[in-house]
Each structure stands twice: as structure tokens, then as C-alpha cells.
Amino acid sequence: MKGDEVAAAALLETAIACRVRDRLLYRTMQCEVACDVRVIGRDNEQRPTVYMCARNQEKMFRHIAPQIQLAFEAAVSLCTPGNEQVVIIADMYNFSASLYLDPSALKEAGRCFGSVYAERFARILVVDFSFIAQSAWAICKPMMSKATQ
């Protein structure tokens, strides 16, 4: 947070609220399997790597979000001291944008990942990104911090 204690406190409050809201999910580490997302191993720097595939996704984002959270939680639990980040590989082949047309679910997932897992993303590798998605990225990228990019 670069020394901003007020922002750090707000981020911590958001992270705690997300953890409390999803406490049953995190306690049981179980949910409906709704897509292909899993920890597949480690990268060359020994960071846990999560693989996500859009090809077999048939349910709305709201239904796969818990599975993504749990895969990421499992990956974080595999981190080692001094190397607390995770790599994500997102295979977007056959991506269906219509499954992501739930702004409240996307906002809540962003809130959770942006607080509970703040600074945990080492790298996100996106494979088979459509032209439209590339265009959207080109528009959004300048509005993000360098660390987020």
C-alpha cells in the first residue's frame, strides 16, 4: 500500500469481510465442480501454478467463482516463505463472453481477489485471447498500475 495506512486498513477490512462471507467455502474447501480450474504444479521459480480452461465452461461466472477461489486458495497454501505469489494460466479457447454477463458476480470476485489475494499474482498468462478481448485489454491497460499490468 506504499505507506497509505488508511487504504491498507480499508483493504484489510474488505479482505476480512470476504473471508467471513465465504467462511464455509474456505472451511470445507469444497464446492460444485463447474469448470476446469486446478493447481497443476509449479513454475521455474517454484511458484504454484493454477490452470483455468474456458473450453468446458457451461455455467455462468457466478457458479464457477467458488471453484476459482478454492483453486487459488489451494495454490496459496502451497507457497513457500519468501515466495508467496501464484502463477495463473488461463486458456481462453472457446471462451463465451455471455457466461460473464453478471456484473455483480464479477464485481464481488474482483473485490475478493483484490483484497484477500492482494499482491499474490506473480503472472497471469492468457492463451487464445480473442481479438475483442485484446482490444478491451488495450483500452483498460493504461488505467491500471504497473504492478497490476
Secondary structure, DSSP 8 states (H G I E B T S, - for coil): -TT-HHHHHHHHHHHHHHHHHTHHHHHHT-----SEEEEEEE-TT--EEEEEESTT--S-HHHHHHHHHHHHHHHHHT-BTTB--EEEEEE-TT--GGGG--HHHHHHHHHHHHHTTTT-EEEEEEES--HHHHHHHHHHGGGS-TTT-
